[in-house]
């Protein structure tokens, strides 16, 4: 969770809870702008020079191409990080495959598993 920092992990959980209260309003704003899903979420920002991690705020705008395939743009606002461009494919209700790049040489492929309880 907090990459070995339990306080930071708890802060992320609390931030997720607080931001979820605003998600309905954020979704309505996104729909008014023609965005299928607009998300705000807490994230960890690592400062390599200072060997420290802090809690940051990120946003993602998702545009659905089909029910299973989407493109999105995301950015962490607390860091001097470039925009990320994402291709998202939903295999099923639990598994999501995300290919991501910042067009500056950093690319990644993620497989996300979600279980709600």
Secondary structure by P-SEA (a helix, b strand, c coil): cccccaaaaaaaaaaaaaaaaaaaaaaaaaaaacccbbbbbbbbbbcccccccccbbbbbbbbbcccccccccccccccccccccbbbbbccccbbbbbbbccccccbbbbbbbbcc
